Amino acid sequence: MRQFNEDTLTAAVVARLKDTKDKRFREIMTSAVKHLHAFAREVHLTEEEWFEGIKFLTAVGQKCDDKRQEFILLSDILGLSMMVCALNHKSAPGATEATVLGPFFAHGAKEYEYDGDLREGCTVKGEDTLVSGRVLTTAGKPIPNATLDIWHGEFELRGRVKVNAKGEFAFKSYKPKFYSVPDDGPVGELLRATGNHKMRPAHMHAVVSAPGYQQVITHVFVEGDPYLDDDAVYAVKNSLVGKYRKLSNAAEAKKLGMSNPFLKLEWDFHLAPQAGVKARKVIAPSDAVA
């Protein structure tokens, strides 16, 4: 068949997918074709506009390297990352809610035992903070073999923290600060063109896992942050906002190797049983561009 037009082209493209052996792949491609064609028809897309779109997507790919994943950033600011997260990670009752991974996760972080110091080698200073808490089941029982991958938005203040025999963890860090998503690439240009801001509220990232339990990829946000209601990547959830308390105790601060006063965040993570649920893969930028 030939001589396609705007009324017959979509069906013709979909028909050529009928022999795709992978049923799920065929389903995804069929839907993608239908939605893309419908989008072009709805806005009456011009050739010049589509070429600008191609140039934009090309630039997004060219911005990716082993440290930066511009496509993840694009997905984040369009809300697509949170949509996929919401569809695939509905929290069990009592479990810590999931959020986006973000583009800054890195494998191979240094391991820390209880009371480790993530400030080691950090070039960006901040307010001394002691973070402590427990990893628990949804019934409130401790999980003694859990691990927390912790990082802030930047490529510092990160570590792989182990809990003790009581499911407790503690580590020293700095209070997170709100920050801008990278805006020196095509995604930044898109934000400016659409009039949207680039700021993320202050938060700490955490990937919490333990054998036999559903891993959770999540954040802990800072109570009172000015961007809690306007996160550039739509990731804030009320249950994930933590209170940083200021403590003034010179003797305790000296013992901990911290300034006085210092801040303390007490936070528990709750994991649901695995129960046959497929683990969420943690994809670092280096994985995505390999």
C-alpha positions in Angstrom: 0.0 0.0 0.0 1.2 3.5 -0.8 -0.1 7.0 -1.2 -0.5 7.7 2.6 -2.0 10.8 4.0 -2.7 12.2 7.5 -5.8 10.0 7.8 -4.2 6.7 6.8 -0.5 6.9 7.8 -0.8 6.0 11.5 -2.7 2.8 10.8 -0.1 1.8 8.1 2.8 2.3 10.6 1.1 0.4 13.3 0.3 -2.4 10.9 4.0 -2.9 10.2 4.6 -3.7 13.9 2.3 -6.7 13.8 5.2 -9.2 13.5 7.2 -7.8 16.4 7.9 -10.9 18.5 8.1 -9.2 21.9 4.5 -8.5 22.8 5.3 -5.8 25.4 7.6 -4.1 23.0 4.9 -4.2 20.3 2.4 -2.7 22.7 4.8 0.1 23.7 5.8 1.0 20.1 2.1 0.9 18.9 1.0 3.3 21.6 4.1 5.5 21.0 3.3 5.8 17.3 -0.3 6.5 17.9 0.4 9.2 20.5 3.2 10.8 18.5 1.1 11.0 15.3 -1.9 12.4 17.3 0.4 15.0 18.8 1.6 16.1 15.4 -2.0 16.4 14.1 -3.2 18.2 17.2 -0.7 21.0 17.0 -0.4 20.9 13.2 3.4 20.5 13.6 5.4 22.3 10.9 8.6 20.8 9.4 10.6 23.7 10.9 9.2 23.0 14.4 9.9 19.3 14.1 13.5 19.9 13.0 13.9 22.2 16.0 12.7 19.3 18.1 15.2 16.9 16.5 18.0 19.4 17.2 16.9 19.7 20.8 16.9 15.9 21.3 20.2 15.6 19.6 21.7 18.2 21.9 20.2 16.4 24.9 22.1 13.2 23.9 25.3 15.1 23.2 25.2 16.6 26.7 25.3 13.1 28.3 28.5 11.6 29.6 29.6 9.3 32.4 28.8 12.0 35.0 25.7 13.6 33.5 22.5 12.1 32.1 20.6 14.9 30.4 17.8 12.6 29.3 17.1 11.7 33.0 17.1 15.4 33.8 14.6 16.0 30.9 12.4 13.2 32.2 12.5 14.7 35.6 11.6 18.3 34.7 8.7 17.1 32.5 7.3 15.1 35.5 7.7 11.9 33.6 10.1 10.4 36.1 7.7 10.9 38.9 4.8 9.5 36.8 6.7 6.3 36.1 7.7 6.1 39.8 4.1 6.6 40.9 2.8 3.9 38.4 5.4 1.4 39.5 6.1 2.0 43.2 2.8 2.3 45.1 3.9 2.2 48.7 2.6 -0.6 50.9 0.7 0.7 54.0 3.3 2.0 56.5 6.2 1.9 54.1 8.4 4.9 53.2 7.2 6.5 50.0 9.3 6.5 46.9 10.5 9.4 44.8 12.8 9.9 41.7 16.4 8.7 41.7 17.6 11.8 40.0 20.7 12.1 37.8 23.4 12.2 40.4 23.5 8.7 41.9 26.9 6.9 41.6 27.8 3.3 42.4 30.9 2.5 44.5 30.5 5.0 47.3 32.6 4.6 50.4 31.1 2.3 53.1 30.5 3.6 56.6 29.7 1.8 59.8 27.5 3.3 62.6 28.5 7.0 63.3 30.5 7.4 60.1 31.4 10.9 58.8 30.2 11.7 55.3 31.9 15.1 55.5 35.3 13.5 54.9 37.0 15.1 51.9 34.0 17.4 51.2 34.9 20.6 49.6 31.6 22.3 50.2 31.0 23.1 53.8 27.7 23.6 55.6 25.9 23.3 58.9 27.1 20.3 60.9 24.3 17.7 61.1 23.9 14.4 62.9 21.5 12.1 61.1 20.2 9.1 63.1 17.4 6.7 62.9 16.3 3.2 62.2 15.4 0.9 59.4 12.2 -0.9 60.3 9.5 -3.2 58.9 6.1 -1.7 58.3 5.2 -3.3 61.7 7.9 -1.4 63.4 10.4 -4.1 63.9 14.1 -3.4 63.3 15.9 -4.7 60.2 19.5 -5.4 61.2 21.0 -6.1 57.8 19.9 -3.0 55.9 22.1 -0.6 54.0 21.5 3.0 53.1 23.0 4.7 50.0 23.1 8.4 50.9 24.0 11.4 48.8 23.0 15.1 48.4 22.4 16.7 45.0 26.0 17.3 44.4 28.8 14.6 43.9 29.8 14.9 47.5 28.3 14.0 50.9 27.7 10.5 49.8 28.3 7.1 51.3 27.0 3.6 51.8 25.8 3.5 55.4 25.3 0.2 57.3 22.9 -0.2 60.2 23.9 -1.9 63.4 22.4 -5.1 64.9 19.4 -3.1 66.2 18.6 -1.7 62.8 20.0 1.7 63.9 22.1 4.1 61.8 23.9 7.3 62.5 26.2 9.5 60.4 27.6 13.0 60.3 26.9 15.2 57.3 25.9 18.8 56.5 22.4 20.1 56.3 21.2 19.9 52.7 20.6 23.2 50.8 18.2 24.0 48.0 19.9 24.1 44.6 19.4 24.4 40.9 19.2 21.5 38.5 21.9 21.8 35.9 20.8 24.5 33.5 23.9 24.9 31.2 22.5 22.5 28.6 19.4 22.0 26.5 17.2 21.2 29.5 18.1 24.5 31.0 17.2 26.2 27.7 13.8 24.4 27.8 13.1 25.6 31.4 13.9 29.2 30.4 11.7 29.0 27.3 8.8 27.7 29.2 9.2 30.2 32.1 9.7 27.5 34.7 12.3 27.8 37.4 15.2 25.4 38.0 15.2 25.0 41.8 14.9 21.9 43.9 14.1 22.1 47.6 16.8 21.0 50.0 16.9 17.2 50.4 18.9 14.2 51.2 18.7 11.2 48.8 18.5 7.7 50.2 18.3 4.2 48.7 17.4 1.8 51.5 17.6 -1.9 50.9 17.7 -5.2 52.9 17.5 -8.8 51.8 13.8 -9.9 51.8 12.4 -6.4 51.6 11.3 -4.0 48.9 14.0 -1.5 48.2 13.0 2.2 48.4 14.5 5.1 46.5 13.5 8.2 48.3 14.3 11.7 49.6 14.2 13.4 53.0 13.3 17.0 52.5 13.9 19.9 54.9 11.0 21.4 56.7 10.5 25.1 55.9 12.4 25.1 52.6 11.0 27.8 50.2 10.7 25.3 47.3 8.7 22.5 48.9 5.6 23.6 47.1 7.4 24.2 43.8 9.9 21.5 43.2 11.3 21.6 39.7 11.0 17.8 39.4 7.7 17.3 41.3 9.1 14.9 43.8 8.0 16.3 47.2 5.7 14.2 49.4 4.4 15.3 52.8 5.5 12.1 54.4 9.1 12.8 53.4 9.6 16.2 55.1 11.9 16.1 58.1 12.6 18.5 60.9 16.2 19.5 61.6 16.5 20.5 65.2 19.3 22.8 66.5 21.1 21.5 69.5 23.5 23.5 71.7 25.7 21.3 73.8 29.4 22.1 73.7 30.5 18.8 75.3 28.4 16.7 73.0 29.5 18.7 70.0 33.2 18.2 70.9 32.7 14.5 71.4 31.0 14.2 68.0 33.6 16.4 66.3 31.1 19.0 65.3 30.6 22.7 65.8 28.3 24.0 68.5 25.5 24.5 68.0 24.8 21.7 65.5 21.7 20.2 63.8 20.1 16.8 64.3 17.7 14.9 62.1 16.0 11.9 63.5 14.4 9.8 60.7 13.2 6.2 60.3 12.8 4.3 57.1 10.1 1.6 56.8 10.5 -1.3 54.3 7.7 -3.6 53.1 8.4 -7.4 52.6 9.7 -8.3 49.2 6.7 -10.7 48.5 7.8 -11.4 44.9 8.0 -7.7 43.9 10.7 -7.0 41.4 13.5 -4.9 42.8 13.8 -1.3 41.4 17.1 -1.1 39.5 19.3 1.8 40.5 20.6 3.2 37.2 23.6 5.6 37.4 24.6 7.9 34.6 27.5 5.6 33.7 25.0 2.7 33.4 22.8 4.7 31.1 25.5 5.7 28.7 27.4 2.4 28.7 
